[in-house]
Amino acid sequence: MTSSDEELYLANSNFVSYAELLKSVRDFYFSKGYAISIRDSSKDNFVKLQCDQGGRKGIDGVWVLNAKNLTHNHEPSADMSGHPSFRRLSPTDVQSVKNMTLSGIAPRQILSSLRQGNQNLPANSRTIYNLEAKICKEKLDNRSRVSALFEELQKEEKEDEAIYIWALSVFKKTLENREPSVIMTNRELALMNAIKKAKKVALEYIKKTWLPWKEMFVSAWTDNYMHLGNHASSRAEGAHAKLKLYLQVSTGGFQGVKEKICLAITNEFNEIKVKLAYEKIHVLHICDVPVFKELLYNVSHFALHEIHMQFERIKNGTMTDCTGHFMATMGLPCAHKINHLYRKPLSLDLIHPHWKIDTLRLDSKDDSQNDVVNEFDGLLSELSTKYQTWPLSKKEIAISMITKLLNESDTFFEPMILRPKGRPPKANKKRGVNSTARDPSRF
């Protein structure tokens, strides 16, 4: 950022309102790779701004921006999504979040709805959760959750009591003066008895189904291999479950399912991208010690937490005999390794590449797209060179194949819905309900 740009901007820094000043300053410095936050302010008087890592109101009611220090102690950010101040929602979006929250819509659906209006929305799920927490705090009005609950119940207590009195009076009439001495509720005792009988069956199931494969999941065997903290083998199931949260129903059409899958991938990619950008510019307070000096900004926060736990074992004197499992499975230095270095700064060479974020970069315009384009351009260049040496007959065949490829239709048709054989589906609705199974939602 050149000083001439800032001098030109400051020369035209008069604003009619506080909101206009704040928006203008943030937009200007955002284009330069910096994020601006509020350091101090006084209503209708002044506001002091600073880099997130002032202005004063004039006598004529115009806000004037006066710069005191235009220098920064860091380079501009390549990815601004790591700055919390950049992820703030506009007043319109905040109101939309409030309305959707009161309607019981899940945060992931709220975020998806906001992204429909703005594909480049910098907010992530944490932004929505923080805003929902703020809405809840305003609703509680300095009351605890329990106090607020009791106040609401007290308002409805009289109404509920009247309903219970009416229900019991009606029940009493149906008994015709044969009042029971005891009224029992359903505690599902049959289920409790069934659990006792099922213990023997469960033990047999474990012996036959799981124990033969103990080397695949028991830590005594799995800790001999590097798993980087992945103790479960059901990551595909987890991804499937998360996708189902977006699909919601199993009866969607091809187009609707495709759009929801793309939306799920976009949201997950943005979550990872924001988290990566945040960890590149923020320091964990517990790791702000000389031992971690070379690891800060270069290693993920999760890995730093794991190393710090090993460091705490040295300080607390809780080290046991070294088994080598931690380094073998996590790719991080254990307490014994740290202690052997006499608390010297840990080197990046001790960290497995999986945990390093200094060279990792995510962009919505993935480099893989450029690789495909470059590969295609290379094939075209090679084809053009060889085409010049081919005989006329081979040239005609090549032209014919390329022409056919260009003229192919990409039209797709919806699948035909065929009526299944047998009894029509709606015929079952005409039959009476003959099942004697207990409805689990009834008392």
C-alpha positions in Angstrom: 0.0 0.0 0.0 1.5 3.3 -1.1 1.4 6.4 1.1 -0.1 8.4 -1.9 -3.2 6.2 -1.9 -3.7 6.8 1.8 -3.1 10.6 1.5 -5.6 10.8 -1.3 -8.2 8.8 0.7 -7.6 10.9 3.9 -7.9 14.1 1.9 -11.5 13.1 1.1 -12.4 11.7 4.5 -15.6 13.6 5.5 -18.6 11.5 6.2 -22.2 12.4 7.1 -22.6 9.6 9.7 -20.6 7.2 11.9 -21.8 4.2 10.0 -20.7 5.6 6.7 -17.2 6.4 8.1 -16.8 2.9 9.5 -17.9 1.2 6.3 -15.7 3.3 4.1 -12.6 2.8 6.2 -13.1 -1.0 6.4 -13.7 -1.2 2.7 -10.7 0.8 1.9 -8.3 -1.2 4.0 -9.9 -4.5 3.1 -8.8 -3.8 -0.5 -5.2 -3.4 0.8 -5.3 -6.6 2.9 -5.9 -5.2 6.4 -8.9 -5.5 8.7 -10.1 -2.6 10.9 -11.7 -2.9 14.3 -13.1 -0.4 16.9 -10.7 0.3 19.7 -12.7 2.9 21.6 -15.8 5.0 20.9 -18.2 7.5 22.4 -21.7 7.9 21.1 -22.1 10.8 18.8 -18.6 12.1 19.7 -15.7 10.0 18.4 -14.5 6.6 17.4 -10.9 5.2 17.5 -10.0 2.5 14.9 -7.1 0.2 14.8 -5.8 -2.8 12.8 -7.4 -5.9 14.3 -4.2 -7.7 15.1 -9.3 7.5 15.1 -12.0 9.4 13.8 -13.6 12.5 15.5 -16.9 14.3 14.8 -16.5 17.9 13.8 -18.4 20.9 15.1 -20.6 21.0 11.9 -21.8 17.4 12.4 -19.5 16.0 9.8 -17.3 13.0 10.7 -13.6 13.6 9.9 -11.0 10.9 9.7 -7.7 11.8 11.3 -4.9 9.2 11.0 -2.3 8.9 13.9 -0.3 5.9 12.8 -0.5 4.3 9.3 2.2 1.6 9.8 1.6 -2.1 10.4 3.8 -4.7 12.1 2.7 -7.4 9.7 2.3 -8.1 6.0 -1.2 -7.7 4.3 -3.3 -10.9 4.6 -3.7 -13.0 1.5 -7.0 -14.3 2.7 -9.2 -11.8 4.6 -11.7 -14.5 5.8 -9.4 -15.1 8.8 -10.2 -11.8 10.3 -13.3 -11.8 12.5 -14.1 -8.2 11.7 -14.4 -9.1 8.1 -17.0 -11.8 8.8 -19.5 -9.4 10.4 -23.0 -9.6 8.9 -24.9 -6.6 7.6 -27.9 -5.3 9.5 -30.2 -6.8 6.9 -28.6 -10.2 7.3 -28.7 -9.9 11.1 -32.4 -9.4 11.0 -32.8 -12.3 8.7 -30.8 -14.5 11.1 -33.1 -13.4 14.0 -36.2 -14.2 12.1 -35.0 -17.6 11.0 -33.7 -18.5 14.5 -37.1 -17.7 16.0 -38.6 -20.0 13.3 -36.4 -22.9 14.5 -34.2 -23.1 11.4 -30.9 -24.8 12.0 -27.7 -22.6 11.7 -26.4 -24.6 8.7 -29.7 -23.8 6.9 -29.5 -20.2 7.9 -26.0 -19.9 6.5 -27.1 -21.6 3.3 -30.0 -19.2 2.9 -27.7 -16.2 3.4 -25.3 -17.6 0.8 -28.0 -17.8 -1.8 -28.2 -14.0 -1.7 -24.4 -13.5 -1.6 -22.2 -16.2 -3.0 -19.1 -14.5 -1.5 -20.5 -14.3 2.0 -17.4 -14.4 4.3 -19.4 -15.6 7.4 -19.1 -19.2 8.7 -21.1 -21.3 11.1 -19.4 -19.7 14.1 -20.7 -16.3 13.0 -24.2 -17.7 13.1 -23.7 -19.4 16.5 -22.3 -16.2 18.0 -25.2 -14.1 16.7 -27.7 -16.7 18.1 -26.0 -16.5 21.5 -26.3 -12.7 21.3 -30.0 -13.0 20.5 -30.5 -15.4 23.4 -28.7 -13.1 25.8 -31.0 -10.2 24.7 -34.0 -12.4 25.2 -32.9 -13.5 28.7 -32.5 -9.8 29.7 -29.8 -10.4 32.3 -31.7 -13.4 33.8 -30.3 -16.9 34.1 -31.8 -19.6 31.9 -33.4 -21.2 34.9 -34.9 -18.0 36.2 -36.3 -17.2 32.7 -37.8 -20.7 32.5 -39.5 -20.5 35.9 -41.0 -17.1 35.0 -42.5 -18.5 31.8 -43.8 -21.6 33.6 -45.4 -19.5 36.3 -47.3 -17.5 33.7 -48.7 -20.8 32.3 -49.1 -22.6 35.6 -52.7 -21.4 36.2 -53.7 -22.3 32.7 -52.1 -25.8 32.9 -53.7 -26.4 36.4 -57.2 -25.7 35.0 -56.6 -28.1 32.1 -55.5 -30.9 34.5 -58.5 -30.3 36.8 -60.8 -30.6 33.8 -59.1 -33.8 32.5 -59.3 -35.5 36.0 -62.9 -34.5 36.4 -63.8 -36.1 33.0 -61.8 -39.2 33.9 -63.7 -39.4 37.3 -67.0 -39.3 35.5 -66.1 -42.2 33.3 -65.3 -44.4 36.3 -68.8 -44.0 37.7 -67.8 -43.8 41.4 -65.2 -46.6 41.1 -62.2 -44.5 41.9 -58.8 -46.3 41.8 -56.6 -46.1 44.9 -53.4 -46.0 42.7 -52.7 -44.5 39.3 -49.5 -45.9 37.6 -47.5 -44.6 34.7 -45.9 -46.7 32.0 -42.2 -47.2 32.9 -41.5 -49.8 30.1 -40.6 -52.6 32.6 -40.8 -55.1 29.8 -37.8 -53.4 28.2 -35.8 -53.6 31.5 -36.5 -57.3 31.8 -35.5 -57.9 28.2 -32.1 -56.2 28.8 -31.3 -58.8 31.5 -32.1 -61.6 29.2 -30.0 -60.0 26.4 -26.8 -59.9 28.4 -25.7 -63.4 27.5 -26.6 -62.8 23.9 -24.6 -59.6 23.8 -21.5 -61.4 25.1 -21.8 -64.1 22.5 -22.2 -61.4 19.8 -19.0 -59.6 21.0 -17.0 -62.8 21.0 -18.1 -63.9 17.5 -18.3 -60.6 15.7 -15.7 -58.2 17.2 -12.9 -60.1 18.9 -11.7 -61.8 15.8 -10.9 -58.3 14.4 -9.4 -56.8 17.6 -6.2 -56.0 15.8 -8.1 -53.5 13.6 -9.6 -51.3 16.4 -8.0 -52.1 19.8 -5.5 -49.4 20.8 -2.9 -52.0 21.8 -2.5 -52.9 18.1 -3.6 -49.6 16.3 -1.1 -47.5 18.3 1.7 -49.1 16.4 0.7 -47.2 13.3 0.5 -43.5 12.4 -3.2 -42.5 12.5 -2.8 -38.8 13.2 -5.6 -38.9 15.8 -8.2 -40.7 13.6 -9.4 -43.4 15.9 -12.6 -44.2 14.0 -12.9 -45.8 10.6 -16.4 -44.4 9.8 -15.4 -41.1 8.3 -17.5 -41.9 5.2 -20.5 -42.5 7.5 -19.9 -39.2 9.1 -19.8 -37.4 5.7 -22.9 -39.2 4.7 -24.7 -38.1 7.9 -23.7 -34.5 7.3 -24.9 -34.7 3.7 -28.3 -36.0 4.9 -28.7 -32.9 7.1 -28.7 -30.9 3.9 -30.9 -33.3 1.8 -33.5 -33.5 4.6 -35.8 -35.8 2.6 -35.2 -38.9 0.5 -37.7 -37.9 -2.3 -35.8 -35.0 -3.9 -35.3 -34.8 -7.7 -31.9 -34.9 -9.4 -31.6 -31.2 -9.8 -32.6 -30.4 -6.2 -30.2 -33.1 -4.8 -27.4 -31.7 -7.0 -27.9 -28.2 -5.7 -28.0 -29.3 -2.0 -24.8 -31.4 -2.5 -23.1 -28.4 -4.0 -24.3 -26.2 -1.2 -23.0 -28.7 1.4 -19.6 -28.8 -0.2 -19.4 -25.0 -0.6 -20.2 -24.5 3.1 -17.8 -27.2 4.3 -15.0 -25.7 2.1 -15.7 -22.2 3.4 -15.5 -23.5 7.0 -12.1 -25.1 6.4 -10.8 -22.1 4.5 -11.8 -19.6 7.2 -10.3 -21.8 10.0 -7.1 -22.1 8.1 -6.8 -18.3 7.5 -7.6 -17.7 11.1 -4.9 -20.0 12.4 -2.3 -18.4 10.2 -2.7 -15.0 11.8 -3.7 -15.8 15.5 -1.5 -17.1 18.3 -2.8 -19.5 21.0 -2.2 -17.8 24.4 -1.2 -21.0 26.0 1.5 -21.5 23.4 2.9 -18.0 23.5 6.2 -19.2 25.1 9.7 -19.5 23.7 9.4 -23.3 23.2 6.7 -22.8 20.6 8.4 -19.8 18.8 9.1 -21.6 15.5 5.8 -23.4 15.4 3.5 -20.4 15.7 1.7 -19.5 12.5 3.1 -22.6 10.9 1.3 -25.5 12.7 -2.4 -26.1 13.2 -4.0 -25.1 16.5 -5.0 -28.7 17.1 -1.4 -29.9 16.9 -0.3 -27.0 19.1 -2.8 -28.1 21.8 -1.5 -31.7 21.6 2.1 -30.6 22.0 1.1 -28.2 24.8 -0.5 -31.1 26.7 2.9 -33.0 26.5 4.7 -29.8 27.6 2.4 -29.6 30.7 3.3 -33.2 31.6 6.9 -32.0 32.0 5.9 -29.0 34.2 3.6 -31.1 36.4 6.0 -34.0 36.7 3.5 -36.5 35.4 5.7 -38.2 32.8 5.7 -42.0 32.7 8.1 -44.3 30.8 8.3 -43.5 27.1 6.5 -46.0 24.9 7.0 -44.1 21.7 3.3 -44.4 20.9 2.5 -40.7 20.8 5.2 -39.8 18.2 4.5 -43.0 16.2 0.8 -42.3 15.9 0.5 -38.5 15.9 3.7 -37.3 14.2 4.4 -34.8 17.0 7.1 -34.6 19.7 6.2 -36.2 23.0 7.0 -35.0 26.5 10.2 -37.1 26.6 11.4 -35.5 23.3 10.7 -32.0 24.5 12.4 -32.7 27.8 15.5 -34.1 26.0 15.8 -30.8 24.1 16.1 -28.9 27.4 13.2 -26.7 26.5 14.9 -25.3 23.5 12.5 -24.0 20.7 10.9 -26.9 18.9 11.9 -27.2 15.3 9.5 -27.6 12.4 11.4 -30.7 11.4 9.8 -32.5 14.4 6.3 -31.9 13.0 4.7 -34.2 10.5 3.7 -32.4 7.2 0.0 -33.2 7.9 0.0 -30.6 10.7 1.8 -27.8 8.8 -0.3 -24.9 7.5 2.5 -22.5 6.5 2.5 -23.7 2.9 -1.2 -24.8 2.8 -3.5 -22.5 0.8 -7.1 -22.9 -0.1 -8.9 -20.9 -2.7 -12.4 -21.3 -4.2 -10.7 -21.1 -7.6 -8.7 -24.3 -7.1 -5.4 -24.7 -8.8 -6.6 -28.0 -10.1 -8.8 -26.1 -12.6 -5.7 -24.4 -14.0 -4.0 -27.7 -14.2 -6.8 -29.1 -16.4 -6.7 -26.0 -18.6 -2.9 -26.3 -19.0 -3.2 -30.0 -19.8 -5.9 -29.3 -22.4 -3.8 -26.5 -24.0 -0.8 -28.8 -24.1 -2.9 -31.5 -25.9 -4.2 -29.0 -28.4 -0.6 -27.8 -29.2 0.6 -31.4 -29.6 -2.4 -32.2 -31.9 -1.7 -29.2 -34.0 1.9 -30.2 -34.5 1.2 -33.8 -35.4 -1.7 -32.7 -37.7 0.7 -31.0 -40.0 2.6 -34.3 -40.6 -0.5 -36.6 -41.1 -1.6 -37.7 -44.6 -4.8 -36.2 -46.0 -6.9 -39.3 -45.2 -6.0 -39.1 -41.5 -6.6 -35.4 -41.4 -10.1 -35.9 -42.8 -10.8 -38.5 -40.1 -9.5 -36.2 -37.3 -11.7 -33.3 -38.6 -14.7 -35.6 -38.8 -14.2 -36.8 -35.2 -13.7 -33.3 -33.8 -16.8 -32.0 -35.7 -18.9 -34.8 -34.3 -17.7 -34.1 -30.8 -18.6 -30.4 -31.1 -22.0 -31.1 -32.5 -23.0 -33.7 -29.9 -26.1 -32.7 -27.9 -26.0 -32.4 -24.2 -29.8 -32.7 -23.7 -30.9 -34.8 -20.8 -34.4 -36.1 -20.1 -36.1 -36.7 -16.8 -36.6 -40.4 -16.1 -40.0 -41.8 -16.8 -42.2 -42.7 -13.8 -43.6 -46.1 -14.3 -46.6 -47.5 -12.4 -45.5 -50.6 -10.4 -47.2 -53.9 -10.7 -49.6 -55.2 -8.1 -51.9 -53.4 -5.8 -52.1 -49.6 -6.2 -50.2 -47.7 -3.4 -53.2 -45.7 -2.3 -55.2 -48.9 -1.8 -53.5 -49.5 1.6 -54.9 -46.2 3.0 -58.5 -47.5 2.6 -57.8 -50.4 4.9 -58.4 -50.1 8.6 -55.5 -50.0 11.1 -55.4 -53.5 12.5 -52.0 -53.3 14.3 -51.9 -53.8 18.1 -48.4 -52.2 18.5 -48.2 -49.5 21.1 -47.8 -46.0 19.8 -44.5 -44.8 21.4 -45.7 -41.1 21.4 -48.7 -41.9 23.6 -48.9 -42.4 27.3 
